[in-house]
Amino acid sequence: MNPTVMFVRLSENCNAGCFMCYFAHQHGLYNITDEQFDSLIQYMNDKGTYNLIRFTGGEPLLHKNIINYIKKSHEAGYQTSIITNGYLLPNYGQKLVDAGLDQVIISIDGSKPEIHDKLRGLKSGLERIKKGIEIMREQNPDIMLRANTVVSPYNIADMVDLHNMLEELHFNSWSIIPIRPTDSPNTLWAPKDIEFYKEKYNEFLKNIDKHNSVELLGYSKAWAGENDEEISKTFNNQFRINPTNKCNLVDYVRFYIPDKDLVVPCNCAAHRINQIEADYSIESDKYKKADIMAEWLKENGKSHCTGCEPLNAYVADNPKILTKKDFKY
Ligand SMILES: C[S@@+](CC[C@H](N)C(=O)[O-])C[C@H]1O[C@@H](n2cnc3c(N)ncnc32)[C@H](O)[C@@H]1O
């Protein structure tokens, strides 16, 4: 196995209150230690196949040593990336760029405060994202900006305005993630509104043709499916995009969870860790264990996974893009 991308969950804590996320308002939970971080970088150096390290959480900007970790990763020759709710970008934007950060992935769920701030539980969230972008661009006009949007019944009608806003802000790329159904009924599509959702999805598709600067990543362009049957199933909570054949992504991606000192082979698996742990109680070194899990998921992922992010599904079908350093992932 020759993985190229390492995700690191720097912190289990979060300052946001996203309605669909189990990290919402978590405080006092685990943060990666310097020893764990140094040992991870040492492993990546020894392995010699990695080219990108991506910091996530919880909220990674809540970790007091994030700047140092980005600097160390950059100096070790890795491309660096963070996934953030953006609230603290006005405070850390300049330092992040100085430390050598290459890419910022910002979770944005609406083009207006009454949508974005509400869904994310962050007062002035959108305003602070815009301020943070301005600060980072002043320092490095070429910093790569990607938006992540969780599309749900609460923002599907705003997707056209959101696309237009991302164009105006000169985002490089956009990953659209249909809401992952959890135990909570408020994360489900309401099938009574199916015609309304379809109309909004069509408006989104039409608006794509008007733009060509923000790149929709992977299968994000068709996040609800490609034909009427798939689209109807999506809005009946019965369909999610999956890899066409085997999941080849697991050969290339690793996700480190310091709290459990565990490595898993994709960022979706990281959110289903209790299930995964139950399935993989293998006694082994954590990196070898991830390789064994990857082999298994590659063969059996289709029946096991609850449904992929459209970007991950695309990469699973076209894994070679992970060996390039052009941030298509
Ligand atoms: C868990 S967050 C961690 C990083 C950071 N705190 C942020 O908000 O971007 C990583 C990504 O997962 C997405 N996410 C959270 N809960 C989700 C759900 N139930 N379904 C789909 N995506 C979800 C977030 O929107 C975000 O883009």
The ligand as an SDF file (V2000), in Angstrom:
LIG
                    3D

 27 29  0  0  0  0  0  0  0  0999 V2000
  -16.6690   17.2600   10.8600 C   0  0  0  0  0  0  0  0  0  0  0  0
  -16.1560   18.7150   10.0080 S   0  0  0  0  0  0  0  0  0  0  0  0
  -14.5950   19.0740   10.7570 C   0  0  0  0  0  0  0  0  0  0  0  0
  -13.9010   20.3180   10.2670 C   0  0  0  0  0  0  0  0  0  0  0  0
  -14.4740   21.6790   10.6350 C   0  0  0  0  0  0  0  0  0  0  0  0
  -14.9070   21.7940   11.9860 N   0  0  0  0  0  0  0  0  0  0  0  0
  -15.5350   22.1180    9.6660 C   0  0  0  0  0  0  0  0  0  0  0  0
  -16.6280   22.5140   10.0950 O   0  0  0  0  0  0  0  0  0  0  0  0
  -15.2810   22.1080    8.4690 O   0  0  0  0  0  0  0  0  0  0  0  0
  -15.6640   18.0640    8.4070 C   0  0  0  0  0  0  0  0  0  0  0  0
  -16.7390   18.1330    7.3380 C   0  0  0  0  0  0  0  0  0  0  0  0
  -17.7740   17.1940    7.6500 O   0  0  0  0  0  0  0  0  0  0  0  0
  -19.0140   17.7640    7.3020 C   0  0  0  0  0  0  0  0  0  0  0  0
  -20.1210   17.1000    8.0540 N   0  0  0  0  0  0  0  0  0  0  0  0
  -20.3980   17.1640    9.3520 C   0  0  0  0  0  0  0  0  0  0  0  0
  -21.5070   16.4300    9.6600 N   0  0  0  0  0  0  0  0  0  0  0  0
  -21.9490   15.9030    8.4990 C   0  0  0  0  0  0  0  0  0  0  0  0
  -23.0900   15.0830    8.1330 C   0  0  0  0  0  0  0  0  0  0  0  0
  -23.9690   14.6270    9.0350 N   0  0  0  0  0  0  0  0  0  0  0  0
  -23.2270   14.7420    6.8290 N   0  0  0  0  0  0  0  0  0  0  0  0
  -22.3340   15.1710    5.9100 C   0  0  0  0  0  0  0  0  0  0  0  0
  -21.2650   15.9270    6.1970 N   0  0  0  0  0  0  0  0  0  0  0  0
  -21.0670   16.3100    7.4700 C   0  0  0  0  0  0  0  0  0  0  0  0
  -18.8040   19.2210    7.6680 C   0  0  0  0  0  0  0  0  0  0  0  0
  -19.6920   20.0870    7.0390 O   0  0  0  0  0  0  0  0  0  0  0  0
  -17.3930   19.4990    7.2200 C   0  0  0  0  0  0  0  0  0  0  0  0
  -17.3110   19.9800    5.9040 O   0  0  0  0  0  0  0  0  0  0  0  0
  1  2  1  0
  2  3  1  0
  2 10  1  0
  3  4  1  0
  4  5  1  0
  5  6  1  0
  5  7  1  0
  7  8  2  0
  7  9  1  0
 10 11  1  0
 11 12  1  0
 11 26  1  0
 12 13  1  0
 13 14  1  0
 13 24  1  0
 14 15  1  0
 14 23  1  0
 15 16  2  0
 16 17  1  0
 17 18  1  0
 17 23  2  0
 18 19  1  0
 18 20  2  0
 20 21  1  0
 21 22  2  0
 22 23  1  0
 24 25  1  0
 24 26  1  0
 26 27  1  0
M  CHG  2   2   1   9  -1
M  END
$$$$
